Amino acid sequence: MFLAYRAEIQAYLVRQLQDIETAADLTQETFLRFAQQPATSTVLQERAYLYRTARNLAIDHMRMKRRQQTQAVSHDGMAAIPENRPSPEDAADAKERLILLRGFVEQLPARTRQAFILIRIEGHSYADAALLMGVSISSVQKHMHQAMDYLTKKLRH
């Protein structure tokens, strides 16, 4: 069967892929898949099976090639791509504001500070913070309101 259909299947794959070497590899893979059929399965139309297998392998190959495809970019082109990080001035300003914020958080009353840290820093929900603090959710909301008011005023000045 390999001798009967190899040239035909390979020619089909060359037309599909425009690549002789890949077509030769996929031709062999096509016949390998046919040979690996379980003894219990019967292929009634061998030629149709070979074409369908070759077509599926070609489609898989083209999809894989598209996913791997990258375009070369010159050094000048790479230099023109903006960096995704803050400028040194913005980084220094952010660091300074963070230091200020830490100091202001330390000035909050203990329970208000605890609520703020649990919710804004550790990412807990209001309900979780209430359980951890042993207070009601409305109490946590009041503490958060106080914290946000205080910190907003301090950071604006």
N, C-alpha and C positions, 0 to 999 in steps of 0.2 A: 504494500500500500504506500509506503514511504516513497519508493521509486516511481510509483504511478502518479502521485499527486504533489510531490515536493516542489517541482519547478512551477507548477500552476499556483500553489499556495504562496510561494515566495514571490512570484511576479505580482500577485494580488497585493501582498504586503508592501512591496517596493512602491507600487502605485499609491498606496494609502499613506505611507510614511515618508517617501522621498529619501530613503536612507537604506542603502544596500546592506550594510553590516547589521543594522538593527532588524531589518527584514529577515536576514538569514538566522539571527538568534531567535526571533519570534516564530519562525518556521519550525525550528527544532523544538521549541517549547510547545507548539501546537501538537506536534506528533507525540511528544512526551506525555502531554495531558491525555491524548487519545489512548496511549499505551497504559496509562495508570488507571483507566476505567476498571471498576470492579468486575470480576468475572461474571457476576450475576446480572450486570446491566448489559443490555443489547442495544447497539447503535444500528438502527435500520438504514439510515442514509449516511454512510461514512463521509462522503464528499461534503454534504451539507453541514455535518458536525464539524469537519475540519475548517470550513469557511467561517462558521459561526465562532469557533474557538479563536481562529486567527483574527477575526474582526474584534472580538472582545479584548484580546491581548493588545491589539493596536490601539484601541480606545484607551485602555489602562495606561499604556506607554505614553500616549499623547497627554493625558491628564497629568501624569507624574512629571513629564517634561515641563508642562506649563507651570506647575507648582514650584519647580526648581529654577525656573527662568529668572534671571536677574539681568539688569542692564548695567553695563560698565559706565562709570561716571568718572570724569576727569578729576584731577586734584583740585582744579579751580572750581569745578562744580561742587565738589565736596565742601570746599571752603565757603561756598555761598549758602550752604544749608545752615540755618540758624541753630545755635546750641539751645538745648532745652534746660538751661539752668540760669539762675539769676546772675545778674552782674555782680562783681565784687562789692559795689556800693550797696546794692539791694540786699546782698547776703549779710553785710555788716549791719545794715539797718535792721534787718529781721532778727539778727542775733541780739542786738541791743534791746529791741522791743521784747524779746523773749526773756531776757534777764530782768527787765522792768516788770513784766507780767508775773514772773516767779516771785519777785519781791512783793508785789501787790497781793498775790494769792496768799502769801505767808501772813499778810496783815489782816486777812479775813478772820472772823470769829471761827472757832474750832469746828462747830457743826456745819456752818456755811461752807467752810473750806473743804470739809469732808464730802459734802454733797457735790460741790464743784468738781473735785478730783474724781469721785466715782463716776459722774456723768460725762464730763467733758474730757477728762484725761484717760480714764479706763474704759469708757464707752458703755457703761451700764445704762439700763433703762431707768426711768423714774421709779417704777415698781421695784426693780431689783435694788436700787439705792435705798428705797424705803425699808425693804427687808433687812438689808445689811446694817442700816443705821438704827433699826428698831423704832421707826417713826412712821407716820402716815404719808401717803403720796402727796397730799396737799402740803404737808410740812416740808417735804423735799422741794416741792414747787416754790414755796415761799423762800427757802434758803437759796435756791437757784436764782430767783428773781433778785434777791438782795445781792448775790455775788455778781451777777451780770450788770446790775446798775452800778455797783461800786467799781468794778473793773473797767467798765466803759468810760465812766467819768475820769478815772485815773489815767487811762491810756490816751484820752483826748487832750489832756493838759500837758 
